[in-house]
């Protein structure tokens, strides 16, 4: 049986599409796509691929804890082994994260630990860095602070045209996130019990 995952999105869903195109139906089965916004285009991408979808908008619940509890219950009901945040633009509660220890991954458009949080690319450009990149990491209770699985860097063009840089970032994300998910699905990724900051990859 393929490795079951749930993907969470908030918007365009291009990283979801990369997962669908490269992994879905092979070594990985995307058993559900959840969105924080009903207008998220990622929902259309999932439906086009025949993947079940659900919306968990914050406004539909009394508070974030209730929303996250419903989201976690839905993920567990699908039997997902991994939760992939693919442009999910909301902070998840510690209780939610605690239900999926080392089973939530996120893709971030910067070389962590630099430029964590929102507007990471803008932060990097404002700082004047010469090298940018993408990080795939496990999610913990901090903001973009979980153990790093994969990273890839690239040199920034002098023009600093954000649209050009974003295109490079997305291209790397669309390669790096599926690779990380594939490694996890094949049992090639583990967190070092002696040092929980260190992720071991056995390729």
N, C-alpha and C positions, 0 to 999 in steps of 0.2 A: 504494500500500500504506500502511496505517496505520502510525504511528510505534510501534515495539515497546518496551514497558517491562516491567520486573519490579518488583513491589512486595514489600517485606519488612515483616512484622508480628510482633508478640509477643503480642498480646492480642485485644481486642474487634474491631479492624479497622474502626472507623467511618469513618476517613479512606479506607481501601480502598474501602468501600461508596460513598463520595462520588465517588471516581474511576470506579468501575464505572457508577454512575448517570449521571454527566455526560459521560464521555469514551469509555469502553470501547466498541469496535465502531464508533466514528466516526473522529475524527482520531487516536485512540490505540488500540493493541491491547495489553491486558495479557496478555503471553505466559506469565507464571508468577507465582505468589505463594509466597514462601518464608517459613517461620516458624521462630522460635527455640524455640518450645514446641509440642509436639504437641497440646496442649489449646487452642491459640489459636482463638478464635471466627472470626478472620479467614479461617482455612482453610475453614470451613463457608460463609462468604460467597462465597469464590472458587469452591468446588465448585458452589454453587447457580447461579453464572453460567457454569459450564462452563469455568473457567480451571484449567489444570494447577497442582498444588501439590506442595510438597516441604517436609520438616522437616529443619532443621539444628540439632539440639539440641547444646549444648556437651558434654553428658555422653556423647554418642556418639563423641567424638573424643578423642585423647590430649591435645590442647591447642587453644587458640584459633587458632594459625596453621594447623593442619590443618583445622579447621572452616571457617575463612575461605577457605582454598584450595579446598575442596570447593564452597563456596557460590559463589565466583567462577567456577569451572569450569562449574557448572550455569547461571549467568547467561549466560556467554559461549555455551554450547551452545544457548541459546534465541535468540541473536541480538539480545538487548536493547540498545537504544541509550541507555537511561536506567535507573538504579536509584533507586527512590523508597522512602525510609524513612518508613513510615506507622505510627508507634508501634512501631518496632523498638528494644527497650529494652536494647541491648547496644552496647558500643564495638567498632568494627571496627578491625582491624590496619592499620598503615600500608601493608603490602604489598597488602592488599585494595584500599584506597583508591587506591593507585598504579596499579592495573590499570584503573581507571575515572576518569581525571582529568577534573574538571568534568563528570562524568556521574552523580554521586550527589547527590540532593537530600533534604533533611530538613525537616520542619515542627516548629517549636519554640514552646511556649506562653508566649513572652515576647518583649519587644522587645530583641533582641540589639543590642549586646553585654552588656546587663544580664541578670542572672539566667540565666547559662548552666548547663548540667549538669542534674542531677536535681532534682525538686521545685521547678521553676522558679516555678510559680504560688504555692506556699507561700512561697517566698523573697520574691516580690514583695509578698504580703500582709503577711508579717512585717516587711518594710521600711517598710510604710505608704505605698506609692506611690499616687498619685491616678489614674494611667493605666497600663493594662496592654495586652497585645496579642499578636500572633502574627507569627512570622517564618518565611519559607521561604528556605532558603539552600543553597548548594553545600556539600558535606562535604569538609573537608580533614583533616589529621592531628590537629588540635586538637579540643577539646571545644566543639562549637557555635561554631566560630570561622571557618568558611568564608565566602566572599563572599555578601552578602545579595542575594537576588533580589527578594522582595516583603515588605512589612510592612504591617500594619494595626493601628491602636490603638483603644481604647475607654476611656471613663471608668469607673472602678470605683465600684460602689455603696457607700454609707457602711456598710451592714450587714456587708459583707465575708463574707457567707455563701459559703463556698467552692463549694458545689454550684451556686449561682446563677452564680458567676463561671466555673466550669468549663463550664457550659452555653453561656455567651457565647463562651468560647474555642473550644469545639468547633464552634459555628456558623460562626465566622470561619475556622477551619481547613478546614472542609468547602467553603468558597468559595475560599479563597486557594490551597490546594494544587492543586486542579484547574486554577485559572487559571494558576499557574506552570508546571505540566506542559504545558498547552495552548500557552503561549507558547514553551516549549522545543521542543515537537513541531513547531511552525510555523516554527522557525528564527529566532524573534524575540529570543532571548537570547544574549548573548555576554559573555565576560569581556574587559575592556579590556587589550590586551597591554602598554600603557604603565603600567597600574596594576592589578595582579591583584586588588586589593581591590574594584574598581569593576565592577559588572555593568551592561552597557548593554542596555536594553530598547527595541526598535523596534516599537512598536504601530501 
